[in-house]
Amino acid sequence: MRIARRLAVRIGGAALAVWLIGAPGARAAGAYVDGEIANPALQARYEHITHRLRCLVCQNETVADSDAELAAELRAEVRQMLLAGKTNTEIYRFMKDRYGEFVLYDPPVDAKTVFIWGAPFAFLLIGGIVVYRIVRARSKMPLDEELDTGSTP
């Protein structure tokens, strides 16, 4: 009985959403239908942008992949800005100014982020040098067999 009631509520909600979206003028100017923007070019830009923004709650998920409430609000904000005619650069700048550079999944290389981009290469170089020095030092050490034969009279 509960399943039937839940199904009826969901069908009723879906019917209401279709009725509201199907209202006159709903598809004008790239308005979205069924969670997607009617204009395919705007939808592609929307998906690209939301995959390059970090969810500030989850921190290792994109806004597009996150189920957090803040991510839903950021997706809605991006959708509104796209429908308002903003460029990708303007949207990224707005998000960065409002939430900081952390919101960008791929932060640009500049004076503040050079350590983030350079650290993996620096650690790889340091690790290579350490391994090289250890191998070189161990190659100069005598073998155990040489020590045993030298000590026997």
N, C-alpha and C positions, 0 to 999 in steps of 0.2 A: 504494500500500500504506500509506503514511504517512497519507494522508487518511482511509482506512478505519479505521485504528487510532485516529486523533484523534476521528473521528465516534463510534466505539464507546465511547471514554472519556467523551465528552461525554454520550452517551445514558445510559451507566451512572451518571454523576454526577447527571444529571437524574432518573433513576429513584430513586436513593438519596435525593435531596432530596424528591421526592414522597412516598416512603415515610416519611421522617422527619416531614415536615409533616403527613402524613395520620395520624400516630400519635394514639391516643385523647387527647382534651383539648387538641389543638393549636389548635383554633379557639376555645377558651374565652377569655373576657375580652378579646376583640379581638386575639388573636394574629395575626401576619401570615402570609400565604400568598403564594408566588410574588413575594416582595419587596414586597408591599403588605399593609397592615393590613386585616384582615377587616371591621372596623367602618368603614363609609364616612365617618362623621363624623370619626373619628380620622384616617383617611387624608387627608381634606381638610385637617385641622389640620396634619398632618405635612408635606404639600406646601407649605402656606402658610408654615410656620415655616422649612423648609429653603430656601425661596426668599428669605427675609429674612435669612439668615445668610451671611456672607462666608467663602469658603475662605481660610484663613490661608496656604496654600501658593501658590495661584494669584493671590490678592488682587484680581482683577477678575471673578471668577466666584462664583456662589452655591454653597453647599454642595450643593444639589440638582443643579447642572450639572457639578460638578467630578469628575474621575476620580482625584484624589489620595487617598492612603491616609488622611490626616488627615480629609479630607471624609467618607470612608466611616465613619470612627470617630465623627465628629460626627453623621452621619445615624443611626447605631446608637444613640448616646446620646439623641438626640431621640426616637427610636422607643421606647426603654426608659422614658424619662420620661413619654411620653404613655400608655404601657400601665400605668404606675404611678399614673396619675391626676393628674399635675401640670398646672397651668394654663399657658397661653401665657406669661403674665407671669412665672411662676416659671421657665420654661425660658429665656426671654430673660435674666432676672436671673442665673441660674446661668452661662449662657454668657458674659455680660458680666463677671461676677466672676472667672471662670476664665481668660478669654482677653483681656479688655479690651474697650473700646468699639469697637475696630476690627472685631470679629467681627460687629457689627450692620451690615447693609448700609445701612440708613437710620437713622443715629444720631439720638437725640432732640435737640431744640433746647434747649440749656442753656448755662451760662456757658462750659463748655469747648469746645462745638461751634459757638458762634455765629459764629465766623470762617469755619468750613467752609460754613455755610449762607449767610452774608452776603457772602462774598468775590465770588461771581459778580456779584451786584447792584452791589457797590461798584466792581468793575472795569468793568462796563457803564456806570455813571454817570461814572466818570473818563474812559473812552473817548469818551463823548458830549460831555463838556466840552472835551476836547482837539480833537475834530473841529470843534466849534462855533467855538472860538477860531481854528483854522487857517483855516476858511472865512471868518470875519469879517475876519481880517488880510489874506487874499488879495484880498478884495473891495475893500479900501481901496487896494491897490497899483495904480499906473497900468498900462494895457495897453502892450504892446510897440509898437503902432502909434502911440500918443500920444507915446512917447519918440522915435520916428523922425521924425515930422513936426515936433516942436518943435526939433530940433537942426539942421535944414536951413535955410540962409539965404535 
